[in-house]
Amino acid sequence: MALEITETTMTATVNNEVIATATCTGDAWQVSTWPRLLDRNSAITALSLAERVIAHGEDDPCVMEWRRELARD
């Protein structure tokens, strides 16, 4: 996975294919794979989560825990 982060955008790619993006909207980030706004660190976690789902599936313990963590934020 490659993760490109700038001041206003983030892009996660796997094998040169974009799997998720995030855009800064003021103090919050909108991630293409997450239903609500996140802070910057949580947006990075959401992008990593998107890659983890592709690599290990929905039932992976890390996938389940990261989802719980993001839901609490």
C-alpha positions as CSV (number, residue, x, y, z in Angstrom):
1,M,0.0,0.0,0.0
2,A,1.1,3.5,-0.7
3,L,-0.3,6.4,1.2
4,E,0.2,9.9,-0.1
5,I,-0.6,12.7,2.3
6,T,-0.7,16.5,1.7
7,E,-2.2,19.3,3.6
8,T,-5.6,18.9,2.0
9,T,-5.8,15.4,0.5
10,M,-4.9,11.8,1.2
11,T,-4.8,8.9,-1.2
12,A,-4.4,5.2,-0.5
13,T,-3.3,3.0,-3.4
14,V,-2.7,-0.7,-3.8
15,N,-0.9,-1.9,-6.9
16,N,-1.1,1.6,-8.4
17,E,-5.0,1.6,-8.0
18,V,-6.7,4.1,-5.8
19,I,-8.7,2.4,-3.1
20,A,-9.6,5.3,-0.9
21,T,-9.3,9.1,-0.7
22,A,-9.7,11.8,1.9
23,T,-10.3,15.5,1.6
24,C,-9.8,18.1,4.2
25,T,-12.9,20.2,4.9
26,G,-11.8,22.8,7.4
27,D,-10.8,21.0,10.6
28,A,-12.3,17.6,9.5
29,W,-11.6,15.0,6.8
30,Q,-14.1,13.3,4.6
31,V,-12.9,9.8,3.7
32,S,-14.4,8.0,0.7
33,T,-14.7,4.7,2.7
34,W,-16.1,6.1,6.0
35,P,-19.6,7.6,6.5
36,R,-18.7,10.6,8.7
37,L,-16.1,13.3,9.1
38,L,-12.9,12.4,11.0
39,D,-9.9,14.1,12.4
40,R,-6.6,13.8,10.5
41,N,-5.2,10.9,12.5
42,S,-8.5,9.0,12.2
43,A,-8.6,9.6,8.4
44,I,-5.2,8.0,8.2
45,T,-6.5,5.0,10.1
46,A,-9.6,4.8,7.8
47,L,-7.3,4.7,4.8
48,S,-5.2,2.0,6.4
49,L,-8.4,0.1,7.2
50,A,-9.4,0.2,3.5
51,E,-6.2,-1.5,2.6
52,R,-6.4,-4.0,5.4
53,V,-9.9,-5.1,4.3
54,I,-8.6,-5.7,0.7
55,A,-5.6,-7.7,2.0
56,H,-7.2,-9.6,4.9
57,G,-11.0,-9.5,4.6
58,E,-13.9,-8.2,6.7
59,D,-13.4,-10.8,9.5
60,D,-9.8,-9.8,10.2
61,P,-9.3,-8.9,14.0
62,C,-7.5,-5.7,13.0
63,V,-10.3,-4.6,10.7
64,M,-12.9,-5.2,13.4
65,E,-10.9,-3.3,16.0
66,W,-10.0,-0.3,13.8
67,R,-13.7,0.0,12.9
68,R,-14.7,0.0,16.6
69,E,-12.0,2.6,17.2
70,L,-13.2,4.9,14.4
71,A,-16.8,4.6,15.5
72,R,-15.8,5.9,19.0
73,D,-14.1,9.0,17.6
